Amino acid sequence: MDSFSTVIRTASHEQHVEAETSTFMSDLLGGRLGVDAYTRYTEQLWFVYEALEATAGRIAADPVAGPFVQPELYRLTALERDLAHLRGADWRTGLSALPATRAYADRVRECAERWPAGYIAHHYTRYLGDLSGGQIIRDKAERTWGFERKGDGVRFYVFEGISNPAAFKRGYRELLDAVPADDLEKQRIVTECKRAFALNTAVFHALGEEFPLSA
């Protein structure tokens, strides 16, 4: 029988690929969009991580989701440094969430408040994704827009508190495998993972509409 971490990864594989290969992400990574599109994407990330990390305190004592609250993963401070670099010192002024981003952040909060096990699904899809695929985005951003290597503008992708990402991911998968939940609840978490990817893909679609490539 497959471990829970394997079940989650396999079940959400299709949605994962769809998110990674969205038109907006392909255009961004292909260097076909300007730094303004990258900035707008970074803004949207801020709203999602604000929802994840502002609620982490109340999750910490939860027997199911609590073990996943690991401060070395937190991204909000890094995102704020990036936004200050991209948008200037008054970066908060005019910061706006797309409707798709608002829906995503609202769902994260809803899980944190009402169903901590569902929070795990969002935690997993975001942080593990950033720790893995995020490195490709960082490399492309540095080369395309001339950011200093691992410096301002791409700090979001630099996990300074994690010296060995491979070992950390192994430990994270062990946490998933040890989740104290029955099979039905685990299935619900898997379904929420798929929902998390769908919410993320909706943000990419909305960004794609905002930054269409002129034909």
Helices and strands as residue ranges (DSSP letters): H 4-11, H 13-20, H 23-29, H 35-54, H 56-59, G 66-68, G 71-73, H 76-87, H 99-114, H 116-123, I 124-128, H 129-132, H 134-145, G 155-157, H 165-177, H 183-210
